[in-house]
Amino acid sequence: MALLKILEPGQTIAPQQRRIALGIDLGTTNSLAATVRDGRAEVLQAPEGGVLLPSAVYYGADGLLTGRQALARLGDSPQNTLQSFKRMMGRGREDVAHSGYRLAKSEGGMLRFDTAAGEISPVQASAEILKALAAQGVETLGAELDGVVITVPAYFDDAQRQATKDAATLAGLKVLRLLNEPTAAAVAYGLDSGQEGVVAVYDLGGGTFDISILRLHRGVFEVMASGGDSALGGDDLDRAIVDWSVSELGLDEVSDTQYLLALAAARRVKESLSEQHQAGLEIFGQALSLSREQLEKLIQPLVKRSLRSCRRALRDAGVSSAQVEQVVLVGGSTRVPLVRAAVAEFFGREPLFSIDPDTVVAVGAAIQADVLVGNKPDQELLLLDVIPLSLGLETMGGLVERIISRNTTIPVAKSQEFTTYQDGQTAMAIHVLQGERELSADCRSLARFELRGIPPMVAGAARIQVTFQVDADGLLGVTAREQATGVQSSITIKPSYGLAEDEIASMLKASWEHAGKDLQARQLAEQRVSGQQLLQSLQNAIGADAGLLNADELQKLQAAMAELGNLLNVCEDSAALKGAIEALGRHSEAFAARRMDATISRALTGVSIDELDAGKVGES
């Protein structure tokens, strides 16, 4: 019989004390927070009313402001009113072609804005938005937070994810998980409507575009494939309007301040044209008129660009558009009528729009936060996200050896054994890469580190186990361990800044476009490595046992080696190289046989027949 607990006098009756957690959608244009109360996810009111907190921070000599208060200073202080900094998270200064802001000359290439309050990084600006949302959560819920789930675009790389975590740490928040935005949307719709089957999540936010293909079944959300464009979003639709305005007005040059003010005006007219067919535009101090039809012509190339990503994601998932049972729209930019019509036509069905596309991500994040913080709902969720780009390391010849392939479910850990290239090698340089190309020069470099203390052995004898481990937040750790001695070295991939704007979007496209050429380049590089290894081995053998060859044999072998050496430098045909390597191998077979006989002869010198029969040869 179970014992009943009796409380102390005055103690609150809370036999199942719930912990407090927030789901935060840290957006490019707007941010918001949600939580689960009484079994339902609800969006919290923003500090200034409504549910959306503009992702804007004012850094002036007179203080710091966030949200709408910050936007109010845009007119008189545009250089100190930071917006769209999410697009610059984890980026270097050279990665941003035109931000509209004054950029400080920081050491190490770190991107920082030059404001009246000093140099400010995108991480610091994001931290202020997170602080404002967290403070509102504490005030609304009447308790300190036990943790948060923050959403990120599925296409965010390691640098961008780490920058998001750094912003949360700076804001004093405990991050339970970084959750991909499309997955968060699927969580929200999966619970509300009980959908099963293949679902596409089309997420066009202010700064990024994501497409995810998911399979939903009994509460399990498995990401089959993900793709997108980290340099495509509502901001780019606004820029198309600004560029059109510059052309219409015949302006030769526009200052950064004028450009920032023009972007705000373009955003307003874009939003108006989602409801109206004609709208006035006050821009660059002049008045223009823009119709919905004109807007659609301007943004048509951008919408088509998003559909190309959808096509690639379907191909990666191994499904057709006809097999997609539901399409979920996420992000404020999906309110643009052309976007919704194009998505409906592409997938052959009307997309789901019943949950506000501005809040659906925060709702899903809140549901997941409620699970992770320890509150158990009636139906727990299992989220199976995937890695958007393959991870691997560089091997001899500048080749890429993939350890974890793209679209692998995370968290995941995979190991592979490698060996040394040269005799007596006691250290190994580990170069960690991300991308789909065959050569390291065509992939993104994530990190470099060294493993030292490898026992000196002949080439190929050492066994080095390299382990790649990706956690639930998509962050990577790499460990290299020499098996005989146990010596190891490791690194957590926390790069200070990430890819240029066009690099992430082009990596998958480049892998498909250059697949044939890449394969040929890999085959050529592999043959060159094989040839170099053969030449090195023969050179060592001649140095040790040249006496086994007469002068004529030695001259012919060295001539054949020189011929292959020259061919390795000039030949671009892998098949021809392979044939030359095999020919040299045959030419050196007699020499190899003599060396083996000589080695056996030396080993048996002084050994009696009795010892040989007893199997004592080689004992010490």
C-alpha positions in Angstrom: 0.0 0.0 0.0 1.5 3.4 -1.0 2.2 5.9 1.7 0.5 9.2 1.5 2.5 12.4 1.9 1.3 15.0 4.4 2.6 18.6 4.0 4.0 20.8 6.7 1.5 23.5 7.9 1.5 26.4 5.5 3.2 24.4 2.7 1.8 24.9 -0.8 0.1 21.9 -2.2 2.1 21.2 -5.4 2.6 17.4 -5.6 3.6 17.8 -9.3 5.6 21.1 -9.4 6.0 22.2 -13.0 9.2 23.7 -14.2 9.2 26.9 -16.2 10.6 26.9 -19.7 10.3 29.1 -22.8 10.5 28.4 -26.5 12.1 31.4 -28.2 12.0 32.1 -31.9 15.0 34.4 -32.4 14.1 35.9 -35.7 15.7 38.2 -38.3 12.9 40.7 -38.3 10.9 39.8 -35.2 11.4 37.6 -32.2 8.9 36.1 -29.8 8.6 33.6 -26.9 6.0 31.0 -26.0 5.4 28.6 -23.1 3.2 25.7 -22.1 0.5 26.4 -19.5 -2.3 24.2 -18.5 -1.3 21.7 -21.2 -1.5 24.2 -24.0 1.2 26.2 -25.8 0.6 29.9 -25.7 2.6 32.9 -27.1 3.6 35.5 -24.5 2.9 39.2 -24.9 5.9 41.2 -26.0 7.2 43.9 -23.6 5.6 46.6 -25.7 2.3 44.9 -26.5 1.4 42.4 -29.2 3.4 39.2 -29.5 6.2 40.2 -31.8 9.3 42.0 -30.5 11.1 43.7 -33.4 14.6 42.3 -33.6 16.1 45.8 -33.3 18.6 47.2 -30.8 19.5 50.9 -30.4 23.0 51.6 -29.1 23.3 55.3 -28.5 25.3 57.6 -26.2 22.0 58.1 -24.3 21.4 54.4 -23.6 20.2 51.1 -25.0 16.8 50.4 -26.4 15.2 47.2 -27.9 12.2 46.4 -30.0 9.8 49.2 -31.1 11.6 51.7 -28.9 14.7 51.0 -30.9 12.9 51.3 -34.2 11.6 54.7 -33.2 15.2 55.9 -33.3 15.8 54.6 -36.8 14.9 57.9 -38.4 17.3 60.1 -36.5 20.0 57.5 -35.7 20.1 54.7 -38.3 23.7 53.8 -37.8 23.1 53.1 -34.1 19.8 51.2 -34.7 20.8 47.6 -35.5 18.5 45.3 -37.4 18.8 42.0 -39.3 21.9 41.1 -37.3 20.7 37.4 -37.2 22.0 37.1 -40.8 25.4 38.2 -39.6 25.6 35.7 -36.6 28.8 33.7 -36.8 30.1 35.7 -39.8 33.3 37.4 -40.5 33.7 41.0 -41.5 34.8 40.1 -45.0 31.6 37.9 -45.4 29.3 40.9 -45.4 29.3 42.8 -48.7 26.7 45.5 -47.8 25.2 45.7 -44.4 24.3 49.4 -44.4 26.2 49.9 -41.1 29.6 51.2 -40.2 31.7 48.1 -39.5 34.6 48.3 -37.1 38.1 47.1 -38.0 38.3 44.3 -35.5 41.2 41.9 -35.0 40.8 38.4 -36.4 38.2 39.3 -38.9 35.3 39.4 -36.4 32.3 41.4 -37.5 31.4 44.3 -35.2 29.2 47.3 -35.7 30.7 50.7 -35.0 28.0 52.5 -32.8 27.9 55.4 -30.5 28.0 53.0 -27.6 31.2 51.3 -29.0 31.9 48.2 -31.0 28.9 45.8 -30.9 28.9 42.2 -32.3 25.8 40.5 -33.7 26.0 38.1 -30.7 25.7 41.0 -28.2 22.8 42.5 -30.1 21.0 39.1 -30.1 21.7 38.7 -26.4 19.7 41.9 -25.8 16.7 40.6 -27.6 16.9 37.3 -25.6 17.2 39.3 -22.4 14.1 41.2 -23.2 12.1 38.1 -24.0 13.3 36.3 -20.9 12.5 39.2 -18.7 9.0 39.3 -20.1 8.7 35.6 -19.5 9.7 35.9 -15.9 7.3 38.8 -15.3 4.4 37.0 -17.0 4.9 33.6 -15.4 6.0 34.9 -12.0 9.0 32.6 -11.7 12.6 32.3 -12.8 13.2 30.2 -16.0 14.5 26.7 -15.8 15.6 26.7 -19.4 14.9 27.7 -22.9 14.8 26.1 -26.4 16.0 28.6 -29.1 15.2 27.9 -32.7 17.7 28.4 -35.5 17.4 28.0 -39.3 18.1 24.4 -40.3 20.8 25.7 -42.6 22.8 27.4 -39.8 26.3 26.0 -39.8 28.4 25.2 -36.7 29.6 28.8 -36.4 26.1 30.3 -36.5 24.7 27.8 -34.0 27.6 28.4 -31.6 27.1 32.2 -32.0 23.4 31.6 -31.0 24.4 29.7 -27.9 26.9 32.4 -27.0 24.2 35.0 -27.2 22.0 32.9 -24.8 24.9 32.5 -22.4 25.5 36.3 -22.5 21.8 36.8 -21.8 22.2 34.5 -18.7 19.9 31.7 -20.2 20.2 28.0 -19.9 19.8 26.5 -23.4 18.1 23.1 -23.3 18.4 22.7 -27.0 18.9 24.5 -30.3 15.9 23.4 -32.4 15.6 23.8 -36.2 12.9 26.1 -37.1 11.1 23.8 -39.6 11.1 21.0 -37.0 9.6 23.3 -34.4 6.8 24.1 -36.9 6.2 20.4 -37.5 6.0 19.9 -33.7 3.2 22.5 -33.5 1.2 21.2 -36.4 1.8 17.5 -35.5 0.2 17.9 -32.1 -2.6 20.2 -33.1 -3.8 18.3 -36.2 -2.4 14.7 -35.6 -0.8 14.7 -39.1 1.0 11.6 -40.3 2.9 10.9 -43.5 5.4 13.1 -45.4 5.2 16.8 -44.7 7.1 19.7 -46.3 7.9 22.7 -44.1 8.5 25.8 -46.2 10.0 28.5 -44.0 10.6 31.9 -45.5 11.6 34.3 -42.8 13.1 37.7 -42.7 16.6 36.6 -43.4 16.8 32.9 -44.2 14.9 30.3 -46.2 14.6 26.7 -45.0 12.9 23.7 -46.6 12.6 20.5 -44.6 11.0 17.2 -45.7 9.8 15.3 -42.6 8.1 12.0 -42.0 5.6 12.2 -39.1 4.4 9.0 -37.4 3.0 8.5 -33.9 4.8 11.5 -32.4 8.1 10.8 -34.1 9.3 13.7 -36.3 12.0 12.4 -38.6 13.7 14.9 -40.8 14.3 13.1 -44.1 16.1 15.9 -45.8 16.7 19.6 -45.3 17.9 22.4 -47.5 17.5 26.1 -48.1 19.3 29.3 -48.5 20.8 31.3 -45.6 21.0 34.4 -47.8 17.3 34.5 -48.9 14.5 36.0 -47.0 12.1 38.9 -46.6 15.1 41.3 -46.4 15.9 40.3 -50.0 12.4 41.0 -51.1 12.8 44.5 -49.5 16.1 45.0 -51.3 14.5 44.1 -54.6 12.1 47.0 -54.0 14.9 49.4 -53.0 16.9 48.5 -56.1 13.9 49.1 -58.3 13.3 52.4 -56.6 16.9 53.5 -57.2 16.5 52.6 -60.9 13.1 54.4 -61.2 14.4 57.6 -59.6 17.7 57.5 -61.6 19.9 57.7 -58.5 23.6 57.2 -59.1 24.7 56.7 -55.5 23.0 56.0 -52.2 24.5 56.4 -48.8 24.4 53.6 -46.1 22.0 55.7 -44.0 19.6 56.3 -47.0 19.7 52.6 -47.8 18.7 51.6 -44.2 15.8 54.1 -44.3 14.8 52.8 -47.7 14.7 49.2 -46.5 12.2 50.2 -43.8 10.0 51.9 -46.3 10.2 48.9 -48.7 9.2 46.5 -45.9 6.1 48.6 -45.2 4.9 48.7 -48.8 5.6 45.0 -49.2 3.3 44.3 -46.2 0.7 46.6 -47.5 0.6 44.9 -50.9 -0.2 41.6 -49.2 -3.6 43.1 -48.5 -3.9 45.7 -51.3 -3.3 45.8 -55.0 -1.7 49.3 -55.1 0.3 51.2 -52.5 2.3 54.4 -52.2 6.0 54.3 -51.4 7.8 57.2 -49.7 11.5 56.4 -50.4 14.7 58.5 -50.8 12.6 61.6 -50.1 10.3 61.0 -53.1 7.0 59.4 -53.7 6.5 56.4 -55.9 3.6 54.0 -56.5 4.0 50.2 -56.6 1.4 47.6 -57.6 1.2 44.0 -56.5 1.8 43.0 -60.1 5.0 45.0 -60.2 6.1 43.6 -56.9 5.6 40.1 -58.1 7.8 40.7 -61.1 10.5 42.0 -58.9 10.5 39.1 -56.5 9.7 36.3 -58.9 13.4 35.3 -59.3 13.8 35.0 -55.5 10.7 32.9 -55.2 11.9 30.6 -58.0 15.2 30.3 -56.1 13.4 29.0 -53.1 11.6 26.4 -55.2 14.9 25.1 -56.6 15.9 24.4 -53.0 12.6 22.6 -52.5 13.3 20.4 -55.6 16.7 19.4 -54.2 15.3 18.6 -50.8 12.7 16.3 -52.3 15.4 14.6 -54.4 17.5 14.1 -51.3 14.6 12.7 -49.3 13.8 10.2 -52.2 10.2 11.4 -52.5 8.2 13.3 -55.1 6.0 16.3 -54.6 3.0 14.1 -55.1 4.0 12.0 -52.0 4.0 15.1 -49.8 0.7 15.0 -47.9 0.8 18.4 -46.2 2.8 21.6 -46.7 3.4 23.9 -43.7 4.1 27.6 -44.3 6.3 29.3 -41.7 7.7 32.9 -41.6 6.1 36.3 -42.1 7.2 36.4 -45.8 4.8 33.5 -46.6 2.1 36.1 -46.3 3.1 37.5 -49.7 0.4 36.2 -52.1 2.9 35.2 -54.8 4.8 33.0 -52.3 1.7 31.1 -51.2 0.5 30.6 -54.8 3.9 29.4 -56.0 4.2 26.9 -53.1 0.7 25.6 -53.8 1.4 25.1 -57.5 4.8 23.4 -56.8 3.5 20.9 -54.4 0.0 20.5 -56.0 -1.9 21.3 -52.8 -3.0 24.2 -50.7 -0.5 24.7 -47.8 -1.4 24.8 -44.2 -1.9 28.2 -42.8 -4.1 27.7 -39.8 -1.4 28.6 -37.2 0.0 32.1 -37.5 3.2 31.7 -39.5 4.8 34.3 -37.3 4.2 32.3 -34.1 4.2 28.6 -35.2 7.9 28.2 -34.6 7.8 29.6 -31.1 4.8 27.4 -30.3 6.7 24.3 -31.4 9.8 25.4 -29.4 7.7 25.8 -26.3 6.3 22.3 -26.6 9.8 20.9 -26.9 11.1 23.0 -24.0 8.3 21.7 -21.8 9.4 18.1 -22.5 13.2 18.8 -22.1 12.8 20.8 -18.8 11.2 17.7 -17.2 7.4 18.3 -17.6 6.0 15.2 -19.2 3.0 15.8 -21.5 0.6 13.0 -22.3 2.4 12.3 -25.6 6.1 12.8 -25.6 8.0 13.9 -28.7 10.9 12.3 -30.4 12.7 14.7 -32.7 15.2 13.3 -35.2 17.0 16.2 -36.9 19.6 15.8 -39.6 23.0 17.2 -40.6 22.5 19.5 -43.6 26.1 19.1 -45.0 28.5 16.2 -44.8 31.4 16.3 -42.3 34.8 14.7 -42.9 38.6 15.3 -42.9 41.3 15.8 -45.4 43.6 12.9 -46.5 46.7 12.9 -48.6 46.4 14.5 -52.0 43.8 17.0 -50.8 41.0 14.4 -50.8 38.0 14.5 -48.5 37.0 11.4 -46.6 33.5 11.8 -45.4 32.9 10.5 -41.8 29.2 11.6 -41.4 27.1 12.0 -44.5 24.6 14.8 -45.0 21.0 14.1 -43.9 22.3 11.7 -41.1 20.1 11.9 -38.1 21.5 13.6 -35.0 22.7 13.2 -32.3 25.3 10.9 -33.9 28.8 9.6 -33.4 30.9 7.8 -36.0 34.5 6.6 -36.1 36.9 5.6 -38.8 40.5 4.4 -38.8 43.3 6.1 -40.6 47.1 5.5 -40.8 50.3 7.3 -41.4 51.7 8.2 -44.8 55.5 8.1 -44.1 57.9 5.8 -42.2 58.6 7.1 -38.7 55.7 9.6 -38.7 55.0 10.7 -35.1 52.4 13.3 -35.7 49.2 13.7 -37.8 47.5 16.9 -38.9 43.7 16.7 -38.7 41.9 19.0 -41.0 38.1 19.0 -40.4 35.9 19.8 -43.4 32.2 20.4 -44.3 30.7 20.0 -47.7 29.8 17.7 -50.5 32.8 18.1 -52.9 35.6 15.5 -53.4 38.5 17.9 -52.9 39.3 19.7 -49.7 39.9 23.0 -51.6 36.2 23.0 -52.6 34.9 22.3 -49.1 34.6 24.6 -46.0 37.4 24.3 -43.5 36.0 24.0 -40.0 39.1 23.4 -37.8 42.6 22.1 -37.7 44.4 20.3 -34.8 47.3 17.9 -34.4 47.7 14.4 -32.8 51.3 14.0 -31.5 53.0 11.1 -29.8 52.4 8.5 -32.4 55.0 5.7 -32.1 57.4 5.7 -35.0 56.5 2.8 -37.4 56.6 2.0 -41.0 54.1 3.8 -43.1 50.6 2.3 -42.9 51.3 0.4 -39.6 49.8 3.0 -37.1 46.1 2.9 -36.4 44.5 6.2 -35.7 40.8 6.2 -34.8 39.1 9.5 -35.6 35.6 10.0 -34.1 33.1 12.7 -35.1 30.3 13.4 -32.6 27.5 15.7 -33.3 25.2 16.6 -30.4 21.5 17.4 -30.4 22.2 21.1 -31.1 24.2 20.2 -34.3 27.6 21.1 -32.7 30.6 19.0 -33.7 33.4 17.5 -31.6 36.3 15.6 -33.2 38.7 13.2 -31.4 41.8 11.4 -32.8 43.3 8.5 -30.8 46.3 6.3 -31.5 45.2 2.8 -30.7 48.5 1.3 -29.5 49.4 4.0 -26.9 46.1 5.5 -26.2 47.4 9.0 -26.9 44.7 11.3 -28.2 43.8 14.8 -29.1 40.4 16.4 -29.6 38.7 19.7 -30.5 35.2 21.1 -30.2 34.3 23.0 -33.3 33.5 26.5 -32.2 34.7 28.7 -35.0 34.6 32.5 -34.4 32.8 33.2 -37.7 31.2 31.3 -40.5 30.5 31.3 -44.2 30.1 34.1 -46.6 26.4 34.8 -47.7 26.6 33.0 -51.0 28.7 30.0 -49.8 26.1 28.0 -47.9 23.5 28.4 -50.6 25.9 27.3 -53.3 27.6 24.3 -51.6 24.9 21.7 -52.5 24.3 23.2 -55.9 28.1 23.0 -56.7 28.2 19.4 -55.6 25.6 18.4 -58.1 27.0 20.6 -60.9 30.5 19.4 -60.5 29.9 15.8 -59.6 31.5 14.3 -62.7 34.4 16.7 -62.7 34.9 16.1 -59.0 35.0 12.3 -59.4 37.6 12.6 -62.1 39.7 15.0 -59.9 39.4 12.5 -57.0 40.5 9.6 -59.1 43.5 11.6 -60.4 44.5 12.7 -56.9 44.2 9.1 -55.7 46.5 7.8 -58.4 49.0 10.6 -57.7 49.1 9.6 -54.0 49.5 5.9 -55.0 52.3 6.8 -57.3 54.1 9.0 -54.8 53.8 6.2 -52.2 55.3 3.6 -54.6 58.2 6.0 -55.5 58.9 6.6 -51.8 58.8 2.9 -51.0 61.2 2.1 -53.8 63.5 4.9 -52.9 63.7 3.6 -49.3 64.3 0.0 -50.6 67.1 1.1 -52.9 68.7 3.0 -50.0 68.6 -0.1 -47.9 69.3 -2.9 -50.4 70.8 -1.4 -53.6 73.4 -4.2 -53.4 70.7 -6.7 -54.5 70.7 -5.1 -58.0 73.5 -5.0 -60.5 74.4 -1.7 -62.1 72.2 -2.2 -65.2 69.2 -3.3 -63.2 69.6 -0.3 -60.8 69.9 2.1 -63.7 66.8 0.8 -65.5 64.7 0.8 -62.2 65.8 4.4 -61.4 64.9 5.4 -65.0 61.5 3.9 -64.7 61.0 5.7 -61.4 62.1 9.0 -62.9 59.6 8.5 -65.8 56.8 7.9 -63.3 57.9 10.9 -61.2 57.7 13.2 -64.3 54.3 11.7 -65.3 52.8 12.4 -61.9 53.5 16.1 -62.3 52.1 16.6 -65.8 49.5 13.8 -66.5 45.9 14.7 -66.1 44.6 11.2 -67.0 44.0 8.9 -64.0 43.8 5.8 -66.2 47.1 6.6 -67.8 48.7 7.2 -64.4 47.2 3.9 -63.1 48.8 2.1 -66.0 52.2 3.7 -65.4 52.0 2.8 -61.7 51.1 -0.8 -62.4 54.0 -1.0 -65.0 56.5 0.2 -62.4 55.1 -2.2 -59.9 55.7 -5.1 -62.3 59.2 -3.8 -63.1 60.1 -3.8 -59.4 58.7 -7.3 -58.6 62.0 -9.1 -59.0 63.7 -6.6 -56.7 60.9 -7.0 -54.1 61.3 -10.8 -54.3 65.1 -10.6 -53.7 64.5 -8.3 -50.7 62.1 -10.7 -49.2 64.4 -13.7 -49.7 67.3 -11.7 -48.2 65.1 -10.7 -45.1 64.1 -14.4 -44.6 67.7 -15.5 -45.0 68.9 -13.0 -42.4 66.2 -14.1 -40.0 67.2 -17.7 -40.3 71.0 -17.2 -39.9 72.3 -19.2 -37.0 69.0 -21.0 -36.4 69.1 -24.8 -36.1 66.6 -27.2 -37.7 65.4 -28.2 -34.2 64.7 -24.6 -33.2 62.8 -24.1 -36.5 60.7 -27.2 -35.8 60.0 -26.0 -32.3 58.7 -22.7 -33.5 61.3 -20.7 -31.6 62.3 -18.4 -34.4 61.6 -14.8 -33.6 61.3 -15.4 -29.8 63.2 -13.1 -27.5 
